[in-house]
Amino acid sequence: MMAIPSIIAICAIAAVVGWAWARKSSITFAIVIANLIVFVITLFTPEQILTDLSFSPAYLSAQYWPRCYTLLTSMFVHGGFSHIIMNMLVLVLIGYSFEQRVGREKFLLIYLVTGIVGALCHSALSLGSTTFLVGASGAIFGILGAYAASYPRDRVMMPMGIIFMRVPVLLGALVMALIETIYVAAGAGQGVSHFAHLGGFIGGVLFLPLLKERGGATLKTEGVGGKGVDFDLLQSLTHTPGQLELIERIKGEDLPEISKAWLMYLLNSLRCPKCKGNLAHDEKSLKCKCGFEKRYRS
């Protein structure tokens, strides 16, 4: 029979995520809060939580199949302060940005499915093992893989070695995946399931096309921000690296509201090439009091 603290932990997970879903709040922050609640409960009853909510490859056998629910619950269990702090920090840094891109529904689906995929990859190489697997790392690597595959040019804060840097998500993902691959090849990292990390990452990359087929225009790989815009003209009017970066962002942006906001910001920053004065603009043209006028949108 499941211990009362474990039941409370499961109810807390369902309540927090369910509340965020009903209120249309951020799923990323709901997952973080649920993890922290479970961790606090674990501090008081570690043996009960680890026994009831942790996943083990042995649970995939016919004898223990009723305990397969731990494929989900184990994502909310962590083994120590450093474990949960690092996982939740990375989740906030990349998860919220990705959730804003794809929406709450797709984000939660990717998170849960890739977390399970990571656990199954670990199990495939540890069949029959009774060692417990806990942590959100597989799901977080899944989010990272999906993010890198869909929006590689987005810049996010990520751990690069011992420091955090703002880098293109594709670069961060490749570095993290390379590190995990080296760990696996070297047989290093005792006590850490690097196969679960790689499994989640690959699952995120491979799971993305299924989401696109199911319909979201949100996950289009061709941006909508640059439709009809004469980027050659705009580029000829730029005079700072920041303006050039804005053009690249507009080209790759898939959310119309964001691309429009960036385009307006860029247009407001441009100067007339003749008199260096401010340029006025409407929906299609750029104009200056000196007589300069160019059409930037067809």
C-alpha positions as CSV (number, residue, x, y, z in Angstrom):
1,M,0.0,0.0,0.0
2,M,1.3,3.5,-0.9
3,A,2.4,5.6,2.1
4,I,0.4,8.7,2.9
5,P,3.3,11.2,2.1
6,S,3.5,9.6,-1.3
7,I,-0.2,10.1,-1.9
8,I,0.0,13.7,-0.8
9,A,2.9,14.2,-3.2
10,I,1.0,12.8,-6.1
11,C,-2.1,15.0,-5.2
12,A,0.2,18.0,-5.0
13,I,1.6,17.4,-8.5
14,A,-1.9,16.9,-10.0
15,A,-3.3,20.0,-8.1
16,V,-0.5,22.4,-9.1
17,V,-0.3,21.4,-12.7
18,G,-4.1,21.1,-12.9
19,W,-4.5,24.6,-11.4
20,A,-2.1,26.1,-13.8
21,W,-3.8,24.4,-16.7
22,A,-7.3,25.6,-15.6
23,R,-6.0,29.2,-15.0
24,K,-4.0,29.1,-18.3
25,S,-0.9,29.9,-16.4
26,S,2.7,28.8,-17.2
27,I,3.1,25.0,-17.2
28,T,6.9,25.5,-16.7
29,F,6.5,27.3,-13.4
30,A,3.8,24.8,-12.3
31,I,6.2,21.9,-12.9
32,V,8.9,23.7,-10.9
33,I,6.5,24.4,-8.0
34,A,5.4,20.7,-8.1
35,N,9.0,19.5,-8.0
36,L,9.8,21.8,-5.1
37,I,6.7,20.6,-3.1
38,V,7.7,16.9,-3.7
39,F,11.3,17.7,-2.7
40,V,10.1,19.2,0.6
41,I,8.0,16.2,1.4
42,T,11.0,14.0,0.5
43,L,13.1,15.8,3.1
44,F,10.8,14.5,5.8
45,T,10.0,11.0,4.4
46,P,12.8,10.1,2.0
47,E,12.4,6.3,2.1
48,Q,8.7,6.4,1.5
49,I,8.8,8.8,-1.4
50,L,11.8,7.0,-3.1
51,T,10.1,3.6,-2.7
52,D,6.7,4.7,-3.9
53,L,7.4,7.3,-6.6
54,S,10.9,6.4,-8.1
55,F,11.1,4.3,-11.3
56,S,13.1,1.1,-11.7
57,P,13.7,-0.8,-14.9
58,A,12.4,-3.9,-13.1
59,Y,9.0,-2.3,-13.1
60,L,8.7,-3.0,-16.8
61,S,8.4,-6.7,-16.1
62,A,5.0,-8.4,-15.9
63,Q,5.5,-8.9,-12.2
64,Y,5.7,-5.2,-11.4
65,W,3.7,-3.6,-14.3
66,P,1.2,-1.9,-11.9
67,R,4.2,0.3,-10.8
68,C,4.7,1.8,-14.3
69,Y,3.0,4.9,-13.0
70,T,6.4,5.7,-11.6
71,L,7.5,6.6,-15.2
72,L,5.7,9.8,-14.5
73,T,6.1,10.4,-10.8
74,S,9.9,9.8,-10.9
75,M,10.2,13.0,-12.9
76,F,9.2,14.9,-9.8
77,V,11.5,13.2,-7.4
78,H,15.1,14.4,-6.8
79,G,17.9,13.0,-4.8
80,G,19.4,16.2,-3.2
81,F,19.7,19.9,-3.2
82,S,22.2,20.3,-6.0
83,H,20.1,17.8,-8.1
84,I,16.9,19.8,-7.9
85,I,18.4,23.2,-8.0
86,M,20.3,22.6,-11.2
87,N,17.4,20.9,-12.9
88,M,14.9,23.5,-12.0
89,L,17.2,26.4,-12.9
90,V,17.8,24.9,-16.4
91,L,14.1,24.2,-16.8
92,V,13.2,27.8,-16.0
93,L,15.8,29.2,-18.4
94,I,14.9,27.1,-21.4
95,G,11.4,25.8,-20.6
96,Y,9.5,29.0,-20.2
97,S,10.9,30.4,-23.5
98,F,10.0,27.2,-25.3
99,E,6.6,27.1,-23.8
100,Q,6.0,30.7,-25.1
101,R,6.9,29.4,-28.5
102,V,4.8,26.2,-28.8
103,G,2.0,26.8,-26.3
104,R,1.2,25.1,-23.0
105,E,-0.4,21.9,-24.4
106,K,2.5,21.0,-26.7
107,F,5.1,21.9,-24.1
108,L,3.5,19.6,-21.4
109,L,3.1,16.8,-24.0
110,I,6.8,17.0,-25.0
111,Y,7.9,17.3,-21.4
112,L,6.1,14.2,-20.2
113,V,6.7,12.0,-23.3
114,T,10.4,12.7,-23.6
115,G,10.8,12.1,-19.9
116,I,9.3,8.7,-20.3
117,V,11.4,8.1,-23.4
118,G,14.5,8.9,-21.4
119,A,13.5,6.4,-18.7
120,L,12.8,3.7,-21.2
121,C,16.2,4.3,-22.9
122,H,17.9,3.9,-19.5
123,S,15.9,0.7,-18.9
124,A,16.8,-0.8,-22.3
125,L,20.4,-0.9,-21.1
126,S,19.6,-1.9,-17.5
127,L,16.9,-4.5,-17.9
128,G,16.0,-6.1,-14.6
129,S,17.9,-3.6,-12.6
130,T,16.4,-2.6,-9.3
131,T,18.3,0.7,-9.1
132,F,15.9,3.7,-8.7
133,L,15.8,6.4,-11.4
134,V,14.7,9.8,-10.3
135,G,14.8,13.4,-11.6
136,A,13.5,15.6,-14.4
137,S,16.7,15.5,-16.4
138,G,15.4,13.3,-19.2
139,A,12.4,15.5,-19.7
140,I,14.5,18.7,-19.6
141,F,16.9,17.3,-22.2
142,G,13.7,16.4,-24.2
143,I,12.6,20.1,-24.1
144,L,16.2,21.1,-25.1
145,G,16.2,18.8,-28.1
146,A,12.8,19.9,-29.3
147,Y,13.7,23.6,-28.8
148,A,16.9,23.2,-30.7
149,A,15.2,21.4,-33.6
150,S,12.4,23.9,-34.0
151,Y,14.0,27.3,-33.0
152,P,17.8,26.9,-33.3
153,R,18.5,30.6,-33.5
154,D,16.7,31.6,-30.3
155,R,19.2,32.8,-27.6
156,V,18.8,31.5,-24.1
157,M,20.8,31.4,-20.9
158,M,22.4,28.0,-20.5
159,P,25.2,26.4,-18.4
160,M,28.3,26.2,-20.5
161,G,30.8,24.4,-18.3
162,I,30.9,26.2,-14.9
163,I,29.3,29.5,-16.1
164,F,26.0,30.5,-17.6
165,M,26.0,32.2,-21.0
166,R,23.4,33.5,-23.4
167,V,23.9,31.4,-26.5
168,P,21.8,30.2,-29.5
169,V,19.8,27.2,-28.3
170,L,21.2,25.0,-31.0
171,L,24.8,25.6,-29.8
172,G,23.8,25.0,-26.2
173,A,22.0,21.8,-27.2
174,L,25.0,20.5,-29.2
175,V,27.4,21.2,-26.4
176,M,25.2,19.5,-23.8
177,A,24.6,16.5,-26.1
178,L,28.3,16.2,-26.8
179,I,29.1,16.2,-23.1
180,E,26.5,13.5,-22.4
181,T,27.9,11.4,-25.3
182,I,31.4,11.7,-23.9
183,Y,30.2,10.5,-20.5
184,V,28.4,7.5,-22.1
185,A,31.4,6.6,-24.2
186,A,33.8,6.9,-21.2
187,G,31.5,5.1,-18.9
188,A,31.8,8.0,-16.5
189,G,29.3,9.7,-14.2
190,Q,28.5,6.9,-11.7
191,G,25.0,7.5,-10.2
192,V,23.9,9.6,-13.2
193,S,21.9,8.1,-16.0
194,H,23.4,9.7,-19.1
195,F,21.5,7.3,-21.3
196,A,18.2,8.8,-19.9
197,H,19.6,12.3,-20.8
198,L,20.5,11.3,-24.4
199,G,17.3,9.4,-24.8
200,G,15.2,12.4,-23.7
201,F,17.2,14.7,-26.0
202,I,16.8,12.4,-29.1
203,G,13.2,11.9,-28.2
204,G,12.6,15.7,-28.2
205,V,14.2,16.0,-31.6
206,L,12.2,13.1,-33.1
207,F,9.0,13.9,-31.4
208,L,8.7,17.4,-33.0
209,P,7.6,16.3,-36.5
210,L,4.6,14.4,-34.9
211,L,3.5,17.7,-33.2
212,K,3.8,19.6,-36.5
213,E,1.7,17.0,-38.3
214,R,-1.0,17.2,-35.6
215,G,-1.3,20.7,-36.4
216,G,0.1,23.5,-35.2
217,A,0.9,26.4,-37.2
218,T,2.9,27.4,-34.1
219,L,5.7,24.9,-34.9
220,K,6.2,26.0,-38.5
221,T,9.9,25.9,-39.5
222,E,9.5,28.8,-41.9
223,G,9.0,32.1,-40.2
224,V,6.0,34.4,-40.9
225,G,7.7,37.5,-39.7
226,G,9.3,38.3,-43.0
227,K,6.4,37.9,-45.4
228,G,6.5,40.5,-48.1
229,V,9.3,42.5,-46.4
230,D,12.2,43.8,-48.5
231,F,15.0,42.8,-46.1
232,D,17.7,43.9,-48.6
233,L,16.4,47.4,-48.4
234,L,16.1,47.3,-44.6
235,Q,19.6,45.9,-44.3
236,S,21.0,48.7,-46.5
237,L,19.5,51.2,-44.0
238,T,21.0,49.7,-40.9
239,H,23.9,51.2,-39.1
240,T,24.4,49.1,-36.0
241,P,25.0,45.3,-35.3
242,G,21.8,45.3,-33.2
243,Q,19.7,46.3,-36.2
244,L,21.2,43.5,-38.2
245,E,20.4,41.0,-35.5
246,L,16.8,42.3,-35.4
247,I,16.5,41.6,-39.1
248,E,17.6,38.0,-38.5
249,R,15.1,37.6,-35.7
250,I,12.3,38.9,-37.8
251,K,13.2,36.5,-40.6
252,G,13.1,33.5,-38.3
253,E,10.1,34.4,-36.1
254,D,7.0,32.2,-36.3
255,L,4.7,34.2,-34.0
256,P,3.1,37.1,-36.0
257,E,2.7,39.3,-32.9
258,I,6.4,39.1,-31.9
259,S,7.7,39.5,-35.5
260,K,5.5,42.6,-35.9
261,A,6.7,44.1,-32.7
262,W,10.4,43.5,-33.7
263,L,9.7,45.0,-37.1
264,M,8.2,48.1,-35.6
265,Y,11.1,48.5,-33.2
266,L,13.5,48.2,-36.2
267,L,11.6,50.7,-38.3
268,N,11.6,53.2,-35.5
269,S,15.4,53.0,-35.2
270,L,16.2,53.5,-38.8
271,R,17.6,56.8,-40.1
272,C,17.2,58.5,-43.5
273,P,20.3,57.8,-45.7
274,K,20.1,61.3,-47.2
275,C,19.7,63.7,-44.2
276,K,20.2,61.2,-41.3
277,G,16.8,62.3,-39.9
278,N,14.1,60.1,-38.4
279,L,12.1,58.0,-40.9
280,A,8.4,57.9,-40.7
281,H,6.6,54.7,-41.7
282,D,3.3,53.2,-42.5
283,E,2.3,49.6,-43.3
284,K,4.3,49.5,-46.5
285,S,6.6,52.5,-46.9
286,L,9.4,54.5,-45.2
287,K,9.4,58.3,-45.7
288,C,11.4,61.3,-44.7
289,K,10.7,65.0,-44.7
290,C,13.7,65.5,-47.1
291,G,11.8,63.7,-49.8
292,F,13.3,60.2,-49.4
293,E,10.7,57.4,-49.7
294,K,11.1,53.7,-50.1
295,R,8.6,50.8,-50.1
296,Y,9.7,48.1,-47.6
297,R,6.7,45.8,-47.9
298,S,5.0,44.5,-51.1
